[in-house]
Amino acid sequence: MTKPVFLLVASFPDSLIKFRGPLIEALLAAGCRVHVGVPGLDADSDIASRLSELGVEVHDIPLQRTGLNPLKDLSALLSLRRLMRRIGADYVLGYTIKPVIYGSLAAWVAGVRRRFALITGLGYAFTGEATGLRKVLRTLIQQLYRFSLSRNHLVFFQNPDDEALFRQLGLLKPAIPSRVVNGSGVDVSEYAVSPLPESAVFLLIARLLGDKGVREYAEAAALVKARYPDAVFRLVGWIDDNPDAISQAELDAWVEAGTIEFLGKLSDVRPAIVDCSVYVLPSYREGTPRTVLEAMAMSRAVITTDAPGCRETVVNGVNGFLVPVQDVSALEDSMIKLIENPDQVAAMGERSRQIAEEKYDVHRVNAVMLREMGLK
């Protein structure tokens, strides 16, 4: 019997192992021949080597993760269509904005028999006030979503708010089914429980964007350190090629003031989580934040926002605190509560681990996806 050919379309090579590695392994275990289409993957990189070891065939595609050049996007669409026809794709799944839009359209034109999309978050065009460039982007992306998603057999979402918004805006037609899954999941054996440090150490891991709440984190950190000078605030990430990125000058100012310890971009965030007592993500909106799941699996209390995608991870007062979006005062208060109540930090961390095991185990999440795609 011929194995079905499954093509996964991505925009960022680093996500393939970190976020989709277990899904790729589950697809292989289900008897699929797995191909990946992604731009900018170095053939000599560790990611390429690991995919090759798994038996995954990797294809370079001319897809720009950011930018609005219609000719380049058309080139990506045509390249994806050629790829799908050449490999005889039976299933296609795209995730993040451009792979969803152009992967869905290419699969439809190529006649791929089973077409899926995974909405992992809404990004810059959907967050913040819709003015200027953001308004233009929002209108364009919504139109592209509306047209491309109607070509899918099923659309996955990572939180119910995003699903409801797409339905409300008419981006997903009533005839197209959808399914909410618990994020990308986390390997609870890989992200193991670790003891807490003796002192108060806060950590944020994110692309350094305004919409991730990085500025609110730095502002709250300065306020807390004025009262508790020994509290430590660490930041892991990088300045992204995004209109909403913070500036290098801002980051330098936080570091020079002694407010933030900047650890840069880490290929493995586990040591940073081990060294923290509380994980903080003041994001304006997420699909389901993977870094929060990793911190929860490693038994850390979490402070995050009462925002789509984030609110699903925390039971307020049980495994952490939910604060309003952009509310620096509430963020400061939550941090101080945990500094002043270290026993609560430990209890919340234990509950985080339980929730990670019960709700966000990556193997459970992937089993749902494979079943919904007719592969299990």
Disulfide bonds with the S-S distance in Angstrom:
none
